[in-house]
Amino acid sequence: MKFSELVRLLEKNGFKLVREKGSIRYYSKPGHDRLIGWTIMALKKFRPVHVVPP
């Protein structure tokens, strides 16, 4: 799965981009109290970074 496909899937399920720090993007969804962080690798593949408490 490409990062762009993941972004479409997250947005389709109600997640919004709330912060970017370098290559890491943080997404949040109403009703969830944590952020989900993803990083873009050089080959446009993705890997989960971590779930950040509020």
C-alpha positions as CSV (number, residue, x, y, z in Angstrom):
1,M,0.0,0.0,0.0
2,K,1.3,3.4,-0.9
3,F,1.2,6.3,1.5
4,S,-1.3,8.2,-0.6
5,E,-3.7,5.1,-0.4
6,L,-3.4,5.1,3.3
7,V,-4.2,8.8,3.5
8,R,-7.3,8.3,1.4
9,L,-8.4,5.4,3.7
10,L,-7.8,7.4,6.8
11,E,-9.8,10.4,5.5
12,K,-12.6,8.1,4.3
13,N,-12.9,6.8,7.9
14,G,-13.1,10.3,9.5
15,F,-9.4,10.9,10.3
16,K,-8.0,14.4,9.7
17,L,-4.4,15.6,9.4
18,V,-3.7,17.6,12.6
19,R,0.1,18.1,12.6
20,E,3.2,17.5,10.4
21,K,6.7,17.3,11.8
22,G,9.3,16.6,9.2
23,S,8.3,13.4,7.4
24,I,5.9,12.4,10.2
25,R,2.2,13.1,9.8
26,Y,-0.2,12.9,12.7
27,Y,-3.9,12.1,12.3
28,S,-6.8,12.4,14.7
29,K,-10.4,11.4,14.7
30,P,-13.3,12.9,16.7
31,G,-14.0,10.6,19.6
32,H,-10.5,9.3,19.8
33,D,-8.2,10.8,22.4
34,R,-4.9,9.9,20.8
35,L,-3.0,10.9,17.6
36,I,-1.7,8.4,15.1
37,G,1.7,9.1,13.6
38,W,3.0,7.8,10.2
39,T,6.3,8.5,8.4
40,I,6.9,8.5,4.7
41,M,9.9,6.5,3.6
42,A,12.1,7.3,0.6
43,L,10.3,4.7,-1.6
44,K,6.8,6.1,-0.7
45,K,6.0,3.1,1.4
46,F,4.9,3.8,5.0
47,R,5.4,2.4,8.4
48,P,3.6,3.3,11.6
49,V,5.5,5.5,14.0
50,H,3.6,5.5,17.2
51,V,0.3,6.4,18.9
52,V,0.7,9.6,20.8
53,P,-1.2,10.2,24.0
54,P,-2.9,13.7,24.2
